[in-house]
Amino acid sequence: MIARFSGEPVLIYGAGSTGALLARALRGSWRYRPVAFIDEDPGRTLARIERRPVYPVQHLERALYRHRVSRVIVSLPSAADVHRRRIVDQLQALGVRVETVPPIDELLAGRRALSDLEPADARSGVEAIACPERLHADLSGAHVALTGAGGSIGRELSRQIARLAPGRLVLIERNEHNLYEVTQLLRWEAAREGRALSMEAHLADAGDAKRMERILAEAGVSVVYHAAAYKHVPLLEANPLEAAANNVLTTAHCLEAAERAGVGRFVLVSTDKAVRPTSVMGASKRAAEQLIQSRAQGAGAMRLATVRFANVLDSSGSVLPLFREQIRHGGPVTVTHPEARRYFMTIPQAAALLLQAGALAEGGEVFVLEPDEAVRIEDLARRLIALSGLRVRDAKHPQGEIPIVYTGLREGEKLSEQLLLGEQVSGTGYRRILRAWEPSQSQAVLADGVQALEQAVAERDGPRARAVLGDLVPEYRPSQGESPAKVRRLQVVERAS
């Protein structure tokens, strides 16, 4: 039987596992009484959750009337801020009060509980980082180009730029399918929101300097966000030439093309793995950062900056979609090491930081988001399993559904990451955004390094590419990883102590 309890009747918007868990969490509450669900997925509207009906979005008003509800709880923690905002606006237009569950990064970090509801008027994670007014003043009417436009960050970045009314948005992507998807998405959102959108989509390699110069010059681009890169650590360990070509040489060619085309500002997207790197991926991104830093010291008029991200939740190749897929198949969920820790942010937060930092760029700075406490990957896995309505299976809980297994650190991986290389750090006047000045190789050393990498790539000489990266990034210390057996032995020692 369903437990009978008092409280104000509410609808829960979102009938997935998180919505069902929220309904259970509110069982003991004297404040709210869930009576029904709303969901955008037609496949869910034929079901019932603990005898409570699930209505399609089209029947929202009917559900509000039938159940005499004047409050809705939006239970979509993984939804993008703009999608959640659209839902909230729709609900508030119907005269109902709206509350939301915390965003997914807060839940997975353990900083908030699912039942920690907040008014929908609370500022979003994006608004808390960036200043919309400053961004609009910076990009409204500007001709903006974005490389890697079809990637996880590129897609969200293009959505946020499009809402700032640029004079022209120039998308550059070499993956045909990804480029098609992002252009369709942007056109659909602009039509739905009644916005004008001047957009160009170029199926092009950002490393083709002549093609890039032509695209940027003909579109009159004044700002470039360079997000095109390879980022998967184990894959790049096995393919160092591709890391060198796409992460270092493409950045060098883009910089040259932007300068010749008269671009006023160039912003590089980087990663915390570039700080004291132990991987080819991190070393290649640190080399790219130094290209930006050294070029900023020259006599050119172009302003340059780097934005360094931590791990981005739900980006392609990140741990969250991997865990979700493993949970969907019944496990096991694979964790490299019981003490592996990472800093995390959401895709919308990362894109907002990039735009805000671009507006602040003066010449060669590295901008980073002041992080919350690093999250243990094992804790993240456990919380995601719980948010999926399941339990971890281990020695203490043999009836659980999803086991966690340890695979050992892979080649190039660290137990934990850092965001800053030096100590020359200051605030920016914007919440949680820091500005750092970090040491760099000279332009002459970098020019020689780029030439050596060009030769190594042309000759398919992987060891030579690794050696050149080591010369360019003296703090690069390759990691050989750990075996699963070693991690299991470590656990035994930890438990014994």
BELGISUL-V220653 format. One record per backbone hydrogen bond with DSSP energy under -0.5 kcal/mol. CO is the residue of the C=O (numbers start at 1). NH is the residue of the N-H. Records with the same first field share a line. If there is no record, write none. Layout:
BEGIN
CO: NH  NH
END
This chain:
BEGIN
3: 5
8: 33
9: 70
10: 35  36
11: 13  73
12: 14  38
13: 75
16: 20
17: 21
18: 22
19: 23
20: 24
21: 25
22: 26
24: 27
26: 29
31: 8
33: 10
36: 12
37: 55
38: 14
39: 57
40: 42
41: 44  45
42: 45
44: 47
47: 54
48: 50
49: 52
52: 49
53: 37  55
55: 39
56: 59
57: 60
59: 63
60: 64
61: 65
62: 66
63: 67
64: 69
65: 68
70: 97
71: 11
72: 74  99
73: 13  75
74: 76  101
76: 79
77: 104
80: 84
81: 85
82: 86
83: 87
84: 88
85: 89
86: 90
87: 91
88: 92
89: 93
90: 94
91: 94  96
92: 95
97: 72
98: 120
99: 74
100: 118
103: 106  107
104: 108
105: 109
106: 111  112
107: 110
113: 116
115: 117
118: 100
119: 122
124: 128
125: 129
126: 129  130
130: 132
131: 135
132: 136
133: 137
134: 138
135: 139
136: 140
139: 142
142: 144  167  168
143: 222  223
144: 170
145: 225
146: 149  172
147: 227
148: 151
151: 155
152: 156
153: 157
154: 158
155: 159
156: 160
157: 161
158: 162
159: 163
161: 164  166
162: 165
165: 141
168: 144  170
169: 171  200
170: 146
171: 202
172: 148  149
173: 204
174: 176
175: 179
176: 180
177: 181
178: 182
179: 183
180: 184
181: 185
182: 186
183: 187
184: 188
185: 189
186: 190
187: 191
188: 192
189: 193
190: 194  195
191: 194
197: 199
198: 169
200: 171  202
201: 203
202: 173  204
204: 206
205: 208
207: 209
208: 212
209: 213
210: 214
211: 215
212: 216
213: 217
214: 218
215: 219
216: 221
217: 220
222: 264  265
223: 145
224: 226  267
225: 147  227
226: 269
231: 233
232: 236
233: 237
234: 238
235: 239
239: 243
240: 244
241: 245
242: 246
243: 247  248
244: 248  249
245: 250
248: 252
249: 253
250: 254
251: 255
252: 256
253: 257
254: 258
255: 259
256: 260
257: 261
258: 263
259: 262
264: 303
265: 224
266: 305
267: 226
268: 270  307
270: 309
271: 274
272: 275  418
274: 276  277
277: 477
278: 479
279: 283
280: 284
281: 285
282: 286
283: 287
284: 288
285: 289
286: 290
287: 291
288: 292
289: 293
290: 294
291: 295
292: 296
293: 297
294: 297
295: 298
303: 266
304: 364  365
305: 268
306: 308  367
307: 270  309
308: 369
309: 272
311: 313  345
312: 315
313: 347
315: 318
318: 322
319: 323
320: 324
321: 325
322: 326
323: 327
324: 328
325: 329
326: 331
327: 330
332: 334
333: 335  405
335: 407
336: 408
337: 340
340: 377
342: 375
343: 311
345: 313
346: 350
347: 351
348: 352
349: 353
350: 354
351: 355
352: 356
353: 357
354: 358
355: 359
356: 360
357: 361
365: 306  367
366: 436
367: 308
368: 370  434
375: 342
376: 380
377: 381
378: 382
379: 383
380: 384
381: 385
382: 386
383: 387
384: 388
385: 390
386: 389
391: 401  402
392: 394
393: 404
397: 394  400
401: 403
402: 393
403: 332  333
405: 335
409: 482
410: 413
415: 341
423: 425
424: 437
426: 435
430: 433
432: 370  434
433: 428
434: 368
435: 426
436: 366  438
442: 446
443: 447
444: 448
445: 449
446: 450
447: 451
448: 452
449: 453
450: 454
451: 455
452: 456
453: 457
454: 458
455: 459
456: 461
457: 460
460: 462
461: 465
462: 466
463: 467
464: 468
465: 469
466: 470
467: 471
468: 472
469: 473
472: 474
473: 476
479: 412
483: 487
484: 488
485: 489
486: 490
487: 491
488: 492
489: 493
490: 494
491: 495
492: 496
493: 497
END
